[in-house]
Structures are given as C-alpha cells and as structure tokens.
Amino acid sequence: MNAPAPVIVSLAGPEFLGEERELVRMHRPAGLILFGRNITDGESLKRLITEFSELCGGENAPLILVDQEGGPVQRLRPPLAHDMPPARRFGEIAESDFIRAAAALELAMALIAEDLRRHGINADAAPVLDVPVEGADPVIGERAWSRDPEIVARLGRIAVDALLAHGVLPVIKHIPGHGRAPVDTHEEAARVSASIEELEEHDFIPFRALADAPAAMTAHVIYEALDPERPASLSETVIRRFIRADLGFDGLLISDDLGMGALAGPIEGRVGNCLEAGCDLALICSGRPEDMARALAVAPVMRDTSRERLARALRAPSGERQSFDADAACERLRRMLAGDRTREEENSSPGASPVAAGGEECNEARP
C-alpha cells in the first residue's frame, strides 16, 4: 500500500462526494480537517470520520483535526460540544489570580478534549500562542490569552498538558507568531518589520517555551528579520534555521491553510513550496474537490522524518485518562470563572489540580 500523502485535506460537506472518496482512497492523505460545513449531528460526523479512516487504510489512524479553541473559533457547538469562553477570559483572570486561571483553563481544555475524542477527533488546532501588539490586525484578538508573553507561555503549557492528558493532540499556533501581523492573512500578505530583538523579547517567547510540544502550525507571515522575501510557511530559512535549529522545535509541523490570501500562485505550487521549505504536512481547507486533487497530485511521498514525526505526534496523547464527570466539571468552572476558588485550588500549584471542564457559556453537550 502507498505511503500516506503529506497533505491534510478538507471535504465539501457532511458526506463524501464520489470524487472525494476516490481521491482519498487513491492518495491516502495524512489527515482530515473538519469545519462547520462537515458537522450536522453526531452520528453523521462519526460516519464521515470512520469512512475517511477506512479509505486511508494503513496501520496508523490518520490525523483528524479541528479548530476548537473556545470563544469565536469552535467548529463543534452545543449539543455536540460544550461552548467555551474565549482565551482572553482566562488571560484576564491570570493577571490578578494565576492559580485560578490555570485551574479553570485545565478544566476547559479537558472538556474540549473529551468532546472531541467522543466524536473520533484526535487533534485540536489549539492552543493559540500568538501575542498581540497595539496596532495589529484584530484577527487574533480575543483568541489570544494576553499581551504579556509570559502569561501566554504559562497558560500555553497548561493547555497543552490538559489536551494530552485527555487523549487529544495539541497543535500550537501560529509558529513563530502571528500576534504582530498588521493584516489578516486570510485576506492578504502580512509583513512584520520588527527587529529580531523585539521579536525575541515578545513574539517568540511562548513558542520557545513550548518548543517541546508534539505539533505546531505555521504562520503565513513575512518576518523581515528572518526572511524578507517569503512567509514563514514557505521559508526554508525560517523553518529549518529558526523553528527547527534555533527554537529547537522537532515536532510535527503543519502549514496553515495554503488557500489563504497571504500566499500567491496556484495551490499545487504552494503545496510543493511549503513541503520543500520543511513543513511535514500541507493543509488544504477550501473543501473544493479540485483543490484536493491538485494538491494530492503534486504531493511527494512523505519523507521518513515527516512520517516519524506524524507517528510520534499521534502517540503523544496515549496516556491513561482520569475518570471524567462533565456535569460536575461545568459547574466547577462556572464558579471559578465567577471568582470562586475551591479549597483544592487554594492548596495546589498550577498544573496540579484535577482536570475536568465547563464554561461561562457552558451549554451542555450530549452524546
């Protein structure tokens, strides 16, 4: 059987189109990313994921990825998943009471993981480690925990550990930082002129602190101090010399969506360029079968290093999970976000408290 293609694909709707099914069967993409257009109810979602996995075949399950950050970016909504507050809410609490923020974030990320795992989703494109600055485009906005890079780094560690503890692969983003981008990269190219000293003292801090994360997603941002010509996702200099060698990140590296307006040229060229630059997997999010076909047609056989990183990433969240009471967890998180600390949180250090879940908007999820 052929090796998986180093591409994460997307589908047009909640069921396979005939041409999509054949492309997946022929090329065995490494993963699937889900959007709202693919999600109607729990049963159809499970069927879609099961069929994709069966078509891919092979010994290892494919990556099933979704953006489930909380706040404005949640592809699964009640009743399929709990509704979570945005990252900014936890950062605001952290500014005055880090222990309460840490314990609340553990709860929220644990529930997100349990919601995803129940539906057969094994990876979350979260947490966001970007650190916004004054004057940046609001596309990151409340998706970021704070403008303080140290708070972002500390909360990032808690989020990564909670997802892993509950059986879901975290994908930190957008390495090496999107918080300073002056425009929305969904729409146009973003260029950052900050010096390397400014970037090191602010933007890069969370990514350096979490360089041991099992997976990351790149930023389509041109950092003039690193490579004045190419966005990070397509830059061998940024990926191999900075992300890999300098930051020391050796996890699975996924491009951001290659269909974004920040990039130029045909989709097949973007796929080839990002893989040549050093990304392990190319991400295609349009849901158009023609884009999937063009991307898969040019994708080379997955490199041995990329296959090992993918396998290692999928093994990362394999520890034994604690028993989990979502209803009790929701109530606990509501209290914590309202300002209460239980005796347990008073007597524990960040990262030590049991993890469960819930939220201010914690509408109940039902199987």
Number of C-alpha atoms within 10 A of each C-alpha: 8 11 16 23 26 29 27 26 29 23 24 17 17 19 18 16 12 9 13 22 17 14 17 26 16 16 21 26 27 25 25 24 22 24 22 14 13 21 20 14 13 17 11 14 19 16 15 20 20 13 15 23 23 15 18 26 17 14 6 13 16 24 22 22 25 23 19 26 23 25 16 15 13 19 18 26 18 12 14 21 26 27 26 25 22 20 23 18 19 25 24 15 20 20 12 10 14 19 20 24 24 27 28 30 31 29 26 30 31 30 30 28 27 23 24 24 15 14 17 18 24 21 28 24 22 25 29 26 31 32 27 27 19 10 10 16 18 17 17 18 20 18 24 23 29 26 19 17 21 15 20 25 23 18 29 25 18 19 25 23 20 28 27 21 21 27 24 31 31 27 27 29 23 26 31 30 26 31 25 26 26 19 20 20 22 17 12 15 19 23 21 18 15 14 13 15 10 12 18 13 11 21 26 23 23 28 27 18 16 20 21 13 22 25 27 29 25 24 27 33 29 25 26 16 15 19 14 14 12 19 25 29 32 28 24 21 16 25 25 17 14 16 23 17 12 13 20 16 23 17 21 24 28 29 28 25 23 26 20 18 15 21 23 13 8 13 19 18 15 19 27 17 17 25 26 14 17 22 28 25 27 30 26 26 22 18 19 15 19 13 19 26 18 15 26 25 13 14 21 16 13 19 15 10 12 19 20 15 19 24 16 15 22 22 15 18 22 14 11 9 12 11 9 16 11 20 14 12 22 24 15 21 26 18 17 23 20 11 12 13 20 11 8 12 19 11 12 13 14 18 19 14 18 15 23 30 31 33 27 17 13 21 17 18 17 11 12
